[in-house]
Amino acid sequence: MTLNEVSLTAIDWRALPKKVLVAALIGGCIALVLEPDHTSDLPILAAFGLWSPHILFAAALFLAGLAVFQRLGLPALLPAVASTLLLPVLFAPVSLLLDYGFGKPDEELVAALHPVKIYISEVMAVAPVALTVALVVVFILARAAPVHDGHTEATRPSLKSLIDTVPLSLGDDIIRMHAQDHYVELVTTNGSVLLTEQFGDCVERLTQLGGVQCHRSHWISLDHVRDLARSGSAYLCTMSNGDQVPVSRRRYSELKARLSMRDIPSWRS
């Protein structure tokens, strides 16, 4: 898993808070072992109670920034990079509040008196911690957002094993699927076929292949999307074979978010 493949919609959000909380607790323990000067004179529990919230709030701010930048449609690595660079700026006021709350404001900052100097100094002071937290959260996200919804390319199941009525000659590289009355049209890079299957059943079986249902009667493979554009009051996806697939307004935001971390040549709204 690379950072390019981290997508918020593919993350198991139910498990993520627990993982971030555990990371914050572990980080607090590591800070105790390192014994930084800032908390060296505090009791162990007080120091732990200061460092763990620092890490937890930094992680929360990083995730919030990542979500905002992804929603803005920034491509590839830019949401994570922008959120990392912005994190010290956003985290500095939180760090100051925590320090004052625990009775541990930095003496040099207090002596500076000028609020702007205090803020700038705190940004510089928290930058190493913020960068470390960002890297740890990215690692957690990469573990929580599997490639192709849980399968790497090497272990990706064959199309035939998921829908046994698909001819072997069509191969495994599916492009899209379309409900047509009582049939399902399935299109791969090798051709197409009409199957006597229920569309909903096929969508459920294909969850392992990294696709999404973009319309009531259409399913597409994210790997084969080449463009997502507005068409009047609706939207259209252009696939790698030139087919254009309608996207419902209700599913547009989800699809765009799923595509935001992939290298799509162009975007139009």
Protein Blocks (a to p, Z undefined) as FASTA:
>chain_A
ZZklpcfklpcfklmmmmmmmmmmmmmmmmmmnopaklmmpcfklmmmmmmmmmmmmmmm
mmmmmmmmmmnopahjlmmmmmmmmmmmmmmmmmmmmmmmnopacfklmmnopamlmmmm
mmmmmmmmmmmmmmmmmmmmmmmmcghhhiafkloccfklmmmmbcfklojmdfbdcdeh
jbccdddfkbccdddddfklmmmmmmmnopacfbfkbccdfklpcbdcdehjbccdddfk
opacdddfklmmmmmmmmmmpccfbacZZ
